Amino acid sequence: MEGDKAFGKSEVLVHTPSGKILEGLLMSDVGLGVSTRGSGKMDESSGRISDFHMATVDAVWGPSAHSAYPETVMESIQLYKRGELIGDLAEAVIHDVQAQKYFQKELKRFIESIKTK
């Protein structure tokens, strides 16, 4: 922490379905942000948070801000009409290199769908 800014490192676990999807999004130059989740005490009058304990940091396609309610990438994919197929292909890519071209094709369709929002 430096003042009110947090710095850290992350690793994309490309040997998992979610990691493979995230890797594909990053390789396709999709601008991703992060959203933190945690718990703490909020002062109702000032809106200030104290005793905050971060639980996780999610990759999101809409970066978090005080006035924004970003969606996580996985939630967006689950809501996407072909999201189940992307998840299945991400799983297959781990075990079957031939599935990579189909995975990339479906991921590009998903990327185009979020770019038009």
Backbone as a printed PyTorch tensor [residue, N CA C, xyz], in Angstrom:
tensor([[[  0.8380,  -1.1810,   0.0000],
         [  0.0000,   0.0000,   0.0000],
         [  0.8790,   1.2380,   0.0000]],

        [[  0.4850,   2.2010,  -0.8050],
         [  1.0990,   3.5240,  -0.7840],
         [ -0.0550,   4.5090,  -0.6520]],

        [[ -0.2460,   5.0100,   0.5680],
         [ -1.4000,   5.8750,   0.8160],
         [ -2.6780,   5.0790,   0.6140]],

        [[ -3.5260,   5.5690,  -0.2750],
         [ -4.7740,   4.8540,  -0.5380],
         [ -4.7060,   4.0130,  -1.8120]],

        [[ -3.4910,   3.7800,  -2.3290],
         [ -3.3070,   2.9770,  -3.5400],
         [ -2.7020,   1.6240,  -3.1780]],

        [[ -3.2500,   0.5850,  -3.7710],
         [ -2.7390,  -0.7660,  -3.5530],
         [ -1.9860,  -1.2200,  -4.7920]],

        [[ -0.8580,  -1.8630,  -4.5800],
         [ -0.0660,  -2.4080,  -5.6690],
         [  0.1220,  -3.8920,  -5.4140]],

        [[  0.1460,  -4.6670,  -6.4690],
         [  0.3480,  -6.0970,  -6.3040],
         [  0.6460,  -6.7520,  -7.6310]],

        [[  0.8790,  -8.0300,  -7.5830],
         [  1.1410,  -8.8320,  -8.7660],
         [  0.0510,  -9.8880,  -8.8630]],

        [[ -0.1920, -10.3060, -10.0820],
         [ -1.1550, -11.3840, -10.2760],
         [ -0.5960, -12.3800, -11.2660]],

        [[ -1.1690, -13.5300, -11.2670],
         [ -0.7700, -14.5820, -12.1850],
         [ -2.0210, -15.1720, -12.8000]],

        [[ -2.0160, -15.3200, -14.1100],
         [ -3.1340, -15.9600, -14.8030],
         [ -2.8510, -17.4580, -14.8100]],

        [[ -3.7350, -18.2160, -14.2090],
         [ -3.5680, -19.6650, -14.1310],
         [ -4.1310, -20.2820, -15.4020]],

        [[ -3.2960, -20.3790, -16.4280],
         [ -3.7450, -20.7770, -17.7650],
         [ -4.0740, -22.2590, -17.8720]],

        [[ -3.8570, -23.0080, -16.8320],
         [ -4.1930, -24.4340, -16.8680],
         [ -5.5460, -24.7060, -16.2320]],

        [[ -6.3470, -23.6430, -16.0830],
         [ -7.7210, -23.7790, -15.6070],
         [ -8.6390, -23.1700, -16.6650]],

        [[ -9.8990, -23.5810, -16.7090],
         [-10.8150, -22.9890, -17.7030],
         [-10.9270, -21.4740, -17.5850]],

        [[-11.0900, -20.9600, -16.3780],
         [-11.2130, -19.5050, -16.2030],
         [ -9.9320, -18.7990, -16.6020]],

        [[ -8.7990, -19.3910, -16.2640],
         [ -7.5110, -18.8040, -16.6350],
         [ -7.3050, -18.7950, -18.1390]],

        [[ -7.7670, -19.8330, -18.8210],
         [ -7.6290, -19.9010, -20.2740],
         [ -8.4850, -18.8130, -20.9270]],

        [[ -9.6880, -18.5770, -20.3900],
         [-10.5490, -17.5140, -20.9120],
         [ -9.8780, -16.1620, -20.6950]],

        [[ -9.3690, -15.9220, -19.5000],
         [ -8.7030, -14.6490, -19.1950],
         [ -7.4870, -14.4560, -20.0990]],

        [[ -6.7050, -15.5040, -20.3080],
         [ -5.5540, -15.4140, -21.1930],
         [ -5.9970, -15.0110, -22.6040]],

        [[ -7.0810, -15.6220, -23.0960],
         [ -7.5770, -15.2890, -24.4310],
         [ -8.0170, -13.8440, -24.5350]],

        [[ -8.6720, -13.3470, -23.5070],
         [ -9.1020, -11.9460, -23.5030],
         [ -7.8950, -11.0140, -23.5140]],

        [[ -6.9030, -11.3230, -22.7030],
         [ -5.7000, -10.4890, -22.6530],
         [ -4.9380, -10.5280, -23.9750]],

        [[ -4.8540, -11.6980, -24.5870],
         [ -4.1500, -11.8340, -25.8670],
         [ -4.9020, -11.1170, -26.9860]],

        [[ -6.2000, -10.8870, -26.7910],
         [ -7.0170, -10.1880, -27.7880],
         [ -7.0940,  -8.6950, -27.5070]],

        [[ -6.2490,  -8.2190, -26.6180],
         [ -6.1780,  -6.7960, -26.2650],
         [ -7.4900,  -6.2370, -25.7250]],

        [[ -8.2450,  -7.0510, -25.0100],
         [ -9.4410,  -6.5490, -24.3410],
         [ -8.9760,  -5.7930, -23.1040]],

        [[ -9.4200,  -4.5560, -22.9740],
         [ -9.0370,  -3.7590, -21.8190],
         [ -9.7280,  -4.2750, -20.5660]],

        [[ -8.9680,  -4.8250, -19.6510],
         [ -9.5210,  -5.3680, -18.4140],
         [ -9.1030,  -4.5180, -17.2330]],

        [[ -9.9600,  -4.4530, -16.2770],
         [ -9.6540,  -3.7700, -15.0310],
         [ -9.7110,  -4.7660, -13.9040]],

        [[ -9.7010,  -4.2740, -12.6990],
         [ -9.8180,  -5.1460, -11.5400],
         [-10.8810,  -4.6050, -10.6010]],

        [[-11.4630,  -5.5120,  -9.8730],
         [-12.4350,  -5.1600,  -8.8550],
         [-12.0960,  -5.9610,  -7.6090]],

        [[-12.0050,  -5.2910,  -6.4820],
         [-11.6750,  -5.9860,  -5.2400],
         [-12.9440,  -6.3650,  -4.5020]],

        [[-12.8470,  -7.4440,  -3.7530],
         [-13.9360,  -7.8470,  -2.8660],
         [-13.3440,  -8.0730,  -1.4930]],

        [[-14.0500,  -7.6260,  -0.5030],
         [-13.5780,  -7.7870,   0.8610],
         [-14.6470,  -7.3560,   1.8440]],

        [[-14.2430,  -7.2080,   3.0910],
         [-15.1860,  -6.7910,   4.1240],
         [-14.5300,  -5.7450,   5.0180]],

        [[-15.3620,  -4.9550,   5.6260],
         [-14.8790,  -3.9100,   6.5190],
         [-16.0460,  -3.1850,   7.1520]],

        [[-15.7440,  -2.1380,   7.8570],
         [-16.7730,  -1.3270,   8.5130],
         [-16.9310,  -0.0280,   7.7470]],

        [[-18.1760,   0.3380,   7.4410],
         [-18.4190,   1.5760,   6.7210],
         [-19.0970,   2.5820,   7.6410]],

        [[-18.5460,   3.7820,   7.6820],
         [-19.1610,   4.8830,   8.4110],
         [-20.2900,   5.4190,   7.5350]],

        [[-21.5170,   5.2700,   7.9780],
         [-22.6920,   5.6610,   7.1850],
         [-22.6960,   7.1480,   6.8250]],

        [[-22.1980,   7.9920,   7.7110],
         [-22.2490,   9.4250,   7.4410],
         [-21.1860,   9.8910,   6.4470]],

        [[-20.0000,   9.2900,   6.4910],
         [-18.9250,   9.7390,   5.6020],
         [-18.6980,   8.8080,   4.4070]],

        [[-19.1580,   7.5540,   4.5150],
         [-18.9160,   6.5720,   3.4680],
         [-17.5260,   5.9680,   3.5210]],

        [[-16.7450,   6.3450,   4.5400],
         [-15.3840,   5.8250,   4.6710],
         [-15.4060,   4.3890,   5.2050]],

        [[-14.4410,   3.5930,   4.7000],
         [-14.3100,   2.2000,   5.1090],
         [-13.1170,   2.0770,   6.0430]],

        [[-13.2970,   1.3420,   7.1240],
         [-12.1780,   1.0530,   8.0220],
         [-12.1190,  -0.4560,   8.2530]],

        [[-11.0000,  -0.9200,   8.7470],
         [-10.7870,  -2.3540,   9.0080],
         [-11.1080,  -3.2140,   7.7880]],

        [[-10.6820,  -2.7340,   6.6100],
         [-10.9630,  -3.4660,   5.3760],
         [-10.0200,  -4.6570,   5.2420]],

        [[-10.5830,  -5.8030,   4.9120],
         [ -9.8110,  -7.0190,   4.6680],
         [-10.1640,  -7.5080,   3.2680]],

        [[ -9.1850,  -7.4320,   2.3550],
         [ -9.4220,  -7.8290,   0.9760],
         [ -9.4890,  -9.3490,   0.8920]],

        [[-10.5330,  -9.8420,   0.2200],
         [-10.7020, -11.2770,   0.0450],
         [-10.1430, -11.7400,  -1.2920]],

        [[-10.3960, -10.9730,  -2.3440],
         [ -9.9530, -11.3760,  -3.6790],
         [ -9.9400, -10.1780,  -4.6150]],

        [[ -9.2780, -10.3340,  -5.7250],
         [ -9.2820,  -9.3400,  -6.7890],
         [ -9.7420, -10.0660,  -8.0490]],

        [[-10.7890,  -9.5470,  -8.6830],
         [-11.3440, -10.1580,  -9.8860],
         [-10.9330,  -9.3600, -11.1150]],

        [[-10.6800, -10.0510, -12.2110],
         [-10.4750,  -9.3880, -13.4960],
         [-11.8560,  -9.0530, -14.0500]],

        [[-12.0390,  -7.8050, -14.4860],
         [-13.3380,  -7.3620, -14.9940],
         [-13.1450,  -6.5900, -16.2870]],

        [[-14.1620,  -6.5440, -17.1050],
         [-14.0470,  -5.7720, -18.3420],
         [-14.5180,  -4.3460, -18.1380]],

        [[-15.0660,  -4.0240, -16.9880],
         [-15.3980,  -2.6510, -16.6090],
         [-14.7380,  -2.3730, -15.2750]],

        [[-13.6550,  -1.5950, -15.2500],
         [-12.9240,  -1.4110, -14.0020],
         [-13.7740,  -0.8010, -12.8970]],

        [[-13.4540,  -1.1690, -11.6710],
         [-14.2400,  -0.7060, -10.5260],
         [-13.9610,   0.7570, -10.2110]],

        [[-14.9650,   1.4020,  -9.6950],
         [-14.8820,   2.7950,  -9.2430],
         [-16.0240,   2.9940,  -8.2680]],

        [[-15.9940,   4.0860,  -7.5290],
         [-17.0390,   4.3210,  -6.5420],
         [-18.4300,   4.3430,  -7.1580]],

        [[-18.5560,   4.8260,  -8.3780],
         [-19.8840,   4.9440,  -8.9920],
         [-20.1640,   3.8470, -10.0130]],

        [[-19.2850,   2.8610, -10.1150],
         [-19.4590,   1.8010, -11.1160],
         [-19.7240,   0.4660, -10.4340]],

        [[-20.5020,  -0.3450, -11.1060],
         [-20.7810,  -1.6880, -10.6270],
         [-20.3400,  -2.6590, -11.7130]],

        [[-19.0340,  -2.9610, -11.7590],
         [-18.5030,  -3.7880, -12.8520],
         [-18.9730,  -5.2250, -12.7530]],

        [[-18.9740,  -5.8810, -13.8880],
         [-19.2740,  -7.2960, -13.9490],
         [-17.9640,  -8.0490, -14.0410]],

        [[-17.8890,  -9.2050, -13.3960],
         [-16.6870, -10.0020, -13.5660],
         [-16.7370, -10.6550, -14.9320]],

        [[-15.5910, -11.0140, -15.4420],
         [-15.5250, -11.6480, -16.7480],
         [-16.3300, -12.9430, -16.7500]],

        [[-16.1960, -13.7460, -15.7180],
         [-16.9180, -15.0260, -15.7030],
         [-18.4290, -14.8160, -15.6700]],

        [[-18.9100, -13.8500, -14.8890],
         [-20.3510, -13.5750, -14.8780],
         [-20.8190, -13.1160, -16.2450]],

        [[-20.0310, -12.3050, -16.9240],
         [-20.3910, -11.8460, -18.2590],
         [-20.4590, -13.0050, -19.2330]],

        [[-19.4960, -13.9090, -19.1380],
         [-19.4930, -15.0690, -20.0300],
         [-20.6870, -15.9690, -19.7250]],

        [[-21.0280, -16.1330, -18.4580],
         [-22.1670, -16.9740, -18.0970],
         [-23.4700, -16.3880, -18.6260]],

        [[-23.5740, -15.0620, -18.6850],
         [-24.7790, -14.4220, -19.1970],
         [-24.8230, -14.4000, -20.7270]],

        [[-23.6630, -14.5380, -21.3600],
         [-23.5590, -14.5390, -22.8160],
         [-24.2590, -15.7890, -23.3460]],

        [[-25.0260, -15.6310, -24.4350],
         [-25.8420, -16.7520, -24.9200],
         [-25.0240, -17.9900, -25.2840]],

        [[-23.7600, -17.8180, -25.6390],
         [-22.9020, -18.9570, -25.9740],
         [-21.8320, -19.1770, -24.8980]],

        [[-22.0630, -18.6450, -23.7140],
         [-21.0880, -18.7200, -22.6340],
         [-20.7300, -20.1280, -22.2030]],

        [[-21.7210, -21.0140, -22.1880],
         [-21.4450, -22.3950, -21.7850],
         [-20.4550, -23.0460, -22.7530]],

        [[-20.6010, -22.7400, -24.0370],
         [-19.6830, -23.2760, -25.0420],
         [-18.2600, -22.7730, -24.7950]],

        [[-18.1110, -21.4900, -24.4600],
         [-16.7830, -20.9450, -24.1720],
         [-16.1650, -21.6830, -22.9840]],

        [[-16.9430, -21.9110, -21.9410],
         [-16.4440, -22.6490, -20.7760],
         [-16.0290, -24.0610, -21.1310]],

        [[-16.8480, -24.7410, -21.9390],
         [-16.5150, -26.1100, -22.3620],
         [-15.2390, -26.1270, -23.2060]],

        [[-15.1070, -25.1580, -24.1210],
         [-13.9080, -25.1040, -24.9640],
         [-12.6640, -24.7700, -24.1380]],

        [[-12.8200, -23.8870, -23.1440],
         [-11.6850, -23.5510, -22.2790],
         [-11.2060, -24.7920, -21.5430]],

        [[-12.1390, -25.6290, -21.1320],
         [-11.7920, -26.8980, -20.4710],
         [-11.0890, -27.8270, -21.4650]],

        [[-11.6170, -27.9220, -22.6860],
         [-11.0490, -28.8180, -23.6980],
         [ -9.6420, -28.4070, -24.1070]],

        [[ -9.3820, -27.1030, -24.1620],
         [ -8.0740, -26.6060, -24.5870],
         [ -6.9740, -27.1000, -23.6600]],

        [[ -7.3060, -27.2610, -22.4020],
         [ -6.3200, -27.7350, -21.4330],
         [ -5.8160, -29.1220, -21.8220]],

        [[ -6.7080, -29.9340, -22.3780],
         [ -6.3620, -31.3200, -22.6970],
         [ -6.2110, -31.5950, -24.1900]],

        [[ -6.6770, -30.6720, -25.0430],
         [ -6.7020, -30.9210, -26.4810],
         [ -6.2750, -29.6650, -27.2350]],

        [[ -5.0670, -29.6700, -27.7430],
         [ -4.5230, -28.5050, -28.4360],
         [ -5.3610, -28.1590, -29.6690]],

        [[ -5.9710, -29.1490, -30.3200],
         [ -6.7930, -28.9040, -31.5050],
         [ -8.0040, -28.0280, -31.1830]],

        [[ -8.4600, -28.0540, -29.9500],
         [ -9.6220, -27.2500, -29.5590],
         [ -9.3080, -25.7600, -29.5210]],

        [[ -8.0290, -25.3910, -29.5350],
         [ -7.6210, -23.9910, -29.4110],
         [ -8.2730, -23.1040, -30.4710]],

        [[ -8.3160, -23.5360, -31.7530],
         [ -8.8650, -22.6800, -32.8100],
         [-10.3520, -22.4260, -32.5960]],

        [[-11.0830, -23.4040, -32.1060],
         [-12.5070, -23.2090, -31.8500],
         [-12.7200, -22.3010, -30.6410]],

        [[-11.8620, -22.4650, -29.6460],
         [-11.9170, -21.6150, -28.4620],
         [-11.7000, -20.1590, -28.8410]],

        [[-10.6770, -19.8880, -29.6440],
         [-10.3810, -18.5230, -30.0710],
         [-11.5470, -17.9260, -30.8560]],

        [[-12.1720, -18.7120, -31.7170],
         [-13.3070, -18.2380, -32.5170],
         [-14.4730, -17.8200, -31.6160]],

        [[-14.8160, -18.6460, -30.6460],
         [-15.9210, -18.3340, -29.7420],
         [-15.5800, -17.1560, -28.8430]],

        [[-14.3330, -17.0850, -28.3960],
         [-13.9200, -15.9780, -27.5390],
         [-13.9930, -14.6620, -28.3010]],

        [[-13.6280, -14.6800, -29.5830],
         [-13.7340, -13.4680, -30.3970],
         [-15.1890, -13.0280, -30.5420]],

        [[-16.1010, -13.9740, -30.6940],
         [-17.5300, -13.6350, -30.7590],
         [-17.9790, -12.9550, -29.4660]],

        [[-17.5290, -13.5020, -28.3320],
         [-17.8710, -12.9160, -27.0340],
         [-17.3050, -11.5010, -26.9240]],

        [[-16.0500, -11.3110, -27.3260],
         [-15.4110,  -9.9970, -27.2590],
         [-16.1930,  -8.9860, -28.0910]],

        [[-16.6010,  -9.3780, -29.2840],
         [-17.3940,  -8.4800, -30.1320],
         [-18.7180,  -8.1320, -29.4720]],

        [[-19.3080,  -9.0780, -28.7580],
         [-20.5940,  -8.8030, -28.1120],
         [-20.4470,  -7.7830, -26.9800]],

        [[-19.3350,  -7.8080, -26.2390],
         [-19.1820,  -6.8450, -25.1400],
         [-18.7060,  -5.5010, -25.6600]],

        [[-18.0340,  -5.4800, -26.8000],
         [-17.5990,  -4.2070, -27.3710],
         [-18.7800,  -3.3940, -27.8610]],

        [[-19.8690,  -4.0450, -28.2130],
         [-21.0410,  -3.3300, -28.7490],
         [-21.9590,  -2.8410, -27.6500]],

        [[-21.6630,  -3.1480, -26.4070],
         [-22.5200,  -2.6940, -25.2780],
         [-22.2500,  -1.2530, -24.9490]]])
